[in-house]
Amino acid sequence: MDSHELHDAPLGRLVAVAGHLMSQQWSRFLAEHHGLTPAGMVALLTIARNGELSHREVAARCFVRPATLTGVIDTLERDGLVERRRGATDRRTVRLALTPAGTDRIGTLLTVIRSNPPLTSVDADPAKAVVIREFLLELIKTMSMGEDEDAACHREPNSDKTGPGPKYA
């Protein structure tokens, strides 16, 4: 895609394209350097941040359905990063926990994430980075207000009950 094609595009379209390209690049980086998918990384971070959690709790905190999370956890368990632990008093209860390898992987990922290098020459300018951050945080807040999992998954574009949806064209 030529940047000249996007020069006069609406801001919503630019955010959508930039987000898509960032997501693709991040997915490739995670796979090539850490053997993870973005969903796997989010699940690991969720468990690392909160300690042992039930499958349902991890799914809720990752904004996915428990059935969607099952394959992610299966892969993380197969790779030795997460383990399923049965409850001592109720064997039906299963808690998800990081293994030592999972804890090491999270440490490595957090080092990468916290290094926070500028993404472009524009956000390398601290004053501009503040404005970009403010815009993105407000956009995230606006786009997520009143959304629940089902509404977010099944809503048609521009069907927001609070007003017209984002302009992507």
Secondary structure, 3 states (H helix, E strand, C coil): CCHHHHCCCCHHHHHHHHHHHHHHHHHHHHHHHHCCCHHHHHHHHHHHHHCCEEHHHHHHHCCCCHHHHHHHHHHHHHCCCEEEEECCCCCCCEEEEECHHHHHHHHHHHHHHHHCCCCCCCCCCHHHHHHHHHHHHHHHHHHHCCCCHHHHHHCCCCCCCCCCCCCCC
